[in-house]
Amino acid sequence: MLAMMPIRPALEVVQGKPQSERFWLVVGTTSVAFVVTQLDVTVVNVALPSIGLELGASAQALQWVVDAYTVALSACMLAAGALGDRFGARRAFRFGLAVFALASIACGAATSGLGLNASRAVQGLGAAAMLPNSLALLNESLADTPHRRARALGWWTAAGAVSIALGPVIGGLLLSQMGWRPIFWINVPLCLVGLMLSTRLEETPHRLRGRGIDLAGQFSATFALIALCAAIIEWRPLGLLHPVVFGGLLFAAALALLFVRIEGRSRDPIVPLELFSQRRFRAAVLFGVIVNFTYYGTLFVLSLYFQEGLGVSALSTGLAFLPLTAGFFVSNVLSGRLVEAFGARVPMVLGALIDLAGFVLLYFDTGQASSGTLLLPFILIPGG
C-alpha cells in the first residue's frame, strides 16, 4: 500500500513553482480530459433504454448515440494532435473543453434522436481536441523531470480507469433519481474546472507552424468510418445484400483505399504510413482495435439486455457493471509491473487469452445473467 502512495518530494523550484505543486497541477488539469472522455463512453450505455423510450429511438438509432461520439473522436484525434503542435497544445486543449461542455448541454437538452446524435458528434470533436493535447501538455510541462513525467502518466491513466469504473454506477444513480439528461450535464462542471486549471499552465511550443493541414485525408478517413459503422449497424435489420449495407461496405472500402493513397502522397499526412512498417506498431494497433471492439460492444449489448431483457433497474445495472469496469484500475497497476518484469509480449498474449476466457463464459451463459454466473467473466475481461 505504501509503495503505491505518492511521496511528496523536497521543494525544488521549476519555473517559479515548487515541483510537487506543479506536478499535481499538471496531473489534475490533464486528467480532466481523460475523465470526461471515458466517462461519456460508459455512463451513456446505462441510459440507452431510457433514451430510447423517451425519444422513440430504435436499437439502430441507439447505436448511433454511442457511435456518433466515438467515430468523431477516433477520426479527428490525429488531426487535432497536429493542430495542437501547430497552434499550441494548451489552446487546443481549452478549445476542446469548451466545445465538449457546450455539446454536453445540447445533448441533455435534445428532444429527438437526430438532435442527440448530432450533439454527440460535436462532443466527439471536443474530446478529440482534448485527449491528445492533454498528453502533449503533460509531456511538455514535465519534460525537465522524466521520472515525474512517467509517474504523472500513470496517474493520468489511473484517472481514466476510475472514470470507466464509476461511469455505469454514476449513470445508474442519476437515472434512478433524475432521468437520463443529467448524465450529460455532469460534464459541464468538470470542463469548467479543467478550463480554470489550464490557465496556470504554460503554452507548448508551436512546432509545426509552417505545416499544412491534410483536409483530404481527414475527410476520407471520417467518411470511411461513418460508412463502415452505418453498414454494420444496419446489417442485421436489412441484411448483407441490401443496397444500404452492401453499398456502405463498398463505399467504406473505397474511401479507405483513397485515404491510403492520399496519405502516401501528402506532404503533411495525418497518419504517416511508414509507421505501419514497424511490426511492433502494427501489433499494438491491432490489439487496441480488438480490445476496444470487444469491450465497448459488450457494454452496449449488456446494458440493453439487463434493462429490457431482464427488467433490471438502471441503478442495479450500473452496480452490476462495477466488477467489470473496476477491474481496469487494478489491471492497470499490475500490468505496468508485469511489463517491467517480462516485457510487453508476454503480458499482451496472456491478457488476450484471459480476455478470451471471459468472453467465452459470457457466450455460454444460460441467459439468466445472475450475479454468480457473471462475476467470473466480469473479473476476467478487465483483467485480460
PyMOL commands that set and color helices and strands:
alter all, ss='L'
color gray80, all
select helices_A, chain A and resi 2-4+19-55+59-87+89-108+113-141+146-178+182-185+187-198+215-238+243-265+273-277+279-309+314-320+322-342+345-363+371-383
alter helices_A, ss='H'
color red, helices_A
select strands_A, chain A and resi 13-14+17-18
alter strands_A, ss='S'
color yellow, strands_A
deselect
rebuild
show_as cartoon
